Amino acid sequence: MNPICKQCGNREVEDARVSYATPVCYTCLPPPPRIPIVGPPFVKCAVCRLSKKPIGRDSTDNGLCDSDCPGYGMEPKPHWLWPNERDQ
């Protein structure tokens, strides 16, 4: 028989959770920490050779390829974050 969860008391703890000092069920476990996404470096447009601005983002820099260029939607596709920008 599996041990009872020390937090909720009414669920049986299964497999790996038994080895913990304080067994808890999967329902009572806290969610895993979220790993932030960091924007990758700019990608170059195959048509105009400019760096592609992130998808759906405005830019005051006129030196970036945008959706008006026929190569903007081609591979390699731009990311939705600016380089080194975090999604949080």
Summary of the structure (lengths in Angstrom):
residues: 88
radius of gyration: 23.8
end to end distance: 42.9
largest distance: 67.4
contacts: 184
relative contact order: 0.20
helix: 6%
strand: 10%
